[in-house]
Each structure stands twice: as structure tokens, then as C-alpha cells.
Amino acid sequence: MAFDVPEFGADFIDRVARRVDCLITLNLWDIPKDRFEGWISQFHTGQERFFASCVLDSLIYRSKRQFVAASEALYRGELARELRAHLKSNSDVALINALRGRSDPGIRLVPVIKKNDPPTKSGPLVLRIIQKHFGIIDRWTIWPWEIDHALTKEHVKAIVFVDDFLGSGDQFDEFLRNQNLPTNHTNVTWLYAPVMASHEGMEKLRPMQPHVLVVAAEVLQGFHKFFSADNWQLLTNGKISETDARKFYEDLLRARNLPFTGHEYGHSDMELCVGFEHSSPDNSLPILWHQDSLWNSLFDPRL
């Protein structure tokens, strides 16, 4: 079996193109049309256009409105339930109301960022989005390096780490170890609350950080990997195997001299096709977010 465009390939390419154009025109995908056209124009042959259409058909994209809606589901749902012991009621808006109020809720929201990271990192950006949407008081948000002070001087009982995406879990584990945070502090509830997470990353993080509970609005499973057998069975009705799809992809990268050696499949080889209005996780395929003189990105990289 080789990467030959199936007999339905031309129709598939056309259907995906029309759907994406409709989503962008209706602003359901808040991707600038010229940016999309710059990205898709880089795929020249019929095989390349079919491959690009498979990427787009697999793409999990969340616009800013969808991202905010998912955040609301998280803060009114599972996150609120896990913090119920620190809230005054069981209402689904109890957590949001507590963070809006002037009375100290004993909960602090913390962006995932190290002191030497640029301020453009996604953690602070996501916190700003959530803070603006919910009307959260500034005092209930702190930097990671302020946690020790908050625990000892302000008698905080819950720390919530804010992020957009949990991929492999390695980066968040590294962040916690770099900050040397007392996550085994028995009188404090520690939560990591990315808006979207991979199930693989959640499971990997559990033994590495056993005192930190992870909750997310949306959880991706193994079949969301772009080169999974399930995905290529679905995309091509079994006409192209995941092995041949991988080979075609790697040949495409070499032909374009794209500098992805060792990182062809994204951070930790997660093979994802995920994008947000503000960035794409580096666990996604780099053809979605890499930008240089040889390649136009569809999304900004996650900084």
C-alpha cells in the first residue's frame, strides 16, 4: 500500500475546502483567511493537497469564543466540584462568585510560567482571558514565585494552576520541579486546570505529581493522534495505512527542507492537530505552527 489519493480524494479535498471556507467566513474559525490561504498554498501536488485536507479534517480547533465557553464549563463544573470544600455553596457558580468577591476565598489562580519565561507565554494570556470573562479580582491571582508567601501569610487553602493545554505532562512536571513548590503541603488543595488535556498526559502526570489533581474541560484520547490507525481508517476507509501516511509526511518535510528532525510529530511525538485562536500547542504537528522563510504557519506557536 502506498500514499495514493483514493478515488474519492478530489471530492474529499473539495468538501474540506468548502467547509473550512464556510467556518472562516462565518467566523466560527477565527483564522485570518489570508493566513489560511498562505498555509494551504504550500501543498502543491494532488497527494500533498489530499494530505493537507486530512490534517484539516482532523484539526481540533477552538475559537476564542469556544475557548471561553470551555473555560466556563470547567469553572462551573469539575473544578468547582473539586473546590467545593472551600466554597460557601454547592451552586455551579459558587467558584466564579467567590473569585469575583472582595472577601478572600482562600483560592489563588496561578499562571504556568517561570521567572525567566517571556510574558507572552500562554499561561498569563489564558489567565487574562479567564479573568476578564469572569470578572475575577486581581488579588486572587498570583505569580508562581508568590505561592510560598500566600500559603504562609495569607493562609491560602487552594492553588489552581491555569493553562490552555496539557500535552505530555513533562513540561508541567518540569515547571513544578523548577519552582520547588511544596505540593505535598497537606493543608492545601493543589489543582492543575488546563482547558484542554490529553488523557495520556493526565495519566503520565499522576505518578510524577501525586499531590496535584488535574481537571480539564476537554480530554483528548489516543484516537486523536493524527497518525493513529483509527484516524487513517476513518479518513481513507482503509485505503491508506498510518505507516504510509507517516512516510509521506516525512518525505514531504525532507523535500521542503523543513528543520523538524527529531520533532516531526510535535513535542513528545504526540502527533496532534490542535489549534487555539491564540496559539497551537507544540505537541501539534509542526507544519501547523512552525514559521520561517521556508514555511508559513497556520497558527502561532505556543510560547
FENNOR-V911342 format. One record per backbone hydrogen bond with DSSP energy under -0.5 kcal/mol. NH is the residue of the N-H (numbers start at 1). CO is the residue of the C=O. If there is no record, write none. Layout:
# FENNOR-V911342
nh=NH co=CO
nh=NH co=CO
This chain:
# FENNOR-V911342
nh=4 co=2
nh=9 co=6
nh=12 co=8
nh=13 co=9
nh=14 co=10
nh=15 co=11
nh=16 co=12
nh=17 co=13
nh=18 co=14
nh=19 co=15
nh=20 co=16
nh=21 co=17
nh=22 co=18
nh=23 co=19
nh=24 co=20
nh=25 co=21
nh=26 co=22
nh=27 co=24
nh=28 co=23
nh=29 co=23
nh=30 co=28
nh=31 co=29
nh=36 co=32
nh=37 co=33
nh=38 co=34
nh=39 co=35
nh=40 co=36
nh=41 co=37
nh=42 co=39
nh=43 co=40
nh=44 co=42
nh=49 co=45
nh=50 co=46
nh=51 co=47
nh=52 co=48
nh=53 co=49
nh=54 co=50
nh=55 co=51
nh=56 co=52
nh=57 co=53
nh=58 co=54
nh=59 co=55
nh=60 co=273
nh=61 co=59
nh=62 co=275
nh=63 co=61
nh=67 co=63
nh=68 co=64
nh=69 co=65
nh=70 co=66
nh=71 co=67
nh=72 co=68
nh=73 co=69
nh=74 co=70
nh=75 co=71
nh=76 co=72
nh=77 co=73
nh=79 co=74
nh=80 co=74
nh=81 co=77
nh=82 co=78
nh=83 co=79
nh=84 co=81
nh=86 co=83
nh=87 co=84
nh=94 co=91
nh=97 co=93
nh=98 co=94
nh=99 co=95
nh=100 co=96
nh=101 co=97
nh=108 co=158
nh=109 co=140
nh=110 co=160
nh=111 co=142
nh=112 co=162
nh=113 co=111
nh=117 co=114
nh=121 co=118
nh=123 co=112
nh=125 co=121
nh=126 co=122
nh=127 co=123
nh=128 co=124
nh=129 co=125
nh=130 co=126
nh=131 co=127
nh=132 co=128
nh=133 co=129
nh=134 co=130
nh=135 co=131
nh=136 co=131
nh=137 co=99
nh=140 co=137
nh=141 co=138
nh=142 co=109
nh=146 co=143
nh=147 co=144
nh=150 co=146
nh=151 co=147
nh=152 co=148
nh=153 co=149
nh=154 co=149
nh=154 co=150
nh=156 co=150
nh=157 co=106
nh=158 co=106
nh=159 co=189
nh=160 co=108
nh=161 co=159
nh=161 co=191
nh=162 co=110
nh=163 co=193
nh=166 co=196
nh=167 co=165
nh=173 co=169
nh=174 co=170
nh=175 co=171
nh=176 co=172
nh=177 co=173
nh=178 co=174
nh=179 co=175
nh=180 co=176
nh=181 co=176
nh=183 co=181
nh=185 co=182
nh=186 co=184
nh=188 co=185
nh=189 co=157
nh=190 co=188
nh=190 co=211
nh=191 co=159
nh=191 co=189
nh=192 co=213
nh=193 co=161
nh=193 co=191
nh=195 co=163
nh=196 co=164
nh=197 co=218
nh=198 co=166
nh=199 co=220
nh=202 co=198
nh=203 co=199
nh=204 co=200
nh=205 co=201
nh=206 co=202
nh=207 co=203
nh=208 co=204
nh=209 co=205
nh=210 co=207
nh=212 co=209
nh=213 co=190
nh=213 co=211
nh=215 co=192
nh=217 co=194
nh=217 co=195
nh=218 co=195
nh=220 co=197
nh=224 co=221
nh=225 co=222
nh=226 co=271
nh=228 co=225
nh=232 co=228
nh=233 co=229
nh=234 co=230
nh=235 co=231
nh=236 co=232
nh=237 co=233
nh=238 co=232
nh=239 co=236
nh=245 co=241
nh=246 co=242
nh=247 co=243
nh=248 co=244
nh=249 co=245
nh=250 co=246
nh=251 co=247
nh=252 co=248
nh=253 co=249
nh=254 co=250
nh=255 co=251
nh=256 co=252
nh=257 co=254
nh=258 co=253
nh=260 co=258
nh=263 co=260
nh=266 co=263
nh=267 co=282
nh=269 co=266
nh=270 co=267
nh=271 co=265
nh=272 co=283
nh=275 co=60
nh=276 co=279
nh=277 co=62
nh=280 co=300
nh=284 co=281
nh=285 co=272
nh=288 co=285
nh=289 co=285
nh=290 co=286
nh=292 co=295
nh=295 co=292
nh=297 co=295
nh=298 co=288
nh=299 co=288
nh=302 co=280
nh=303 co=301
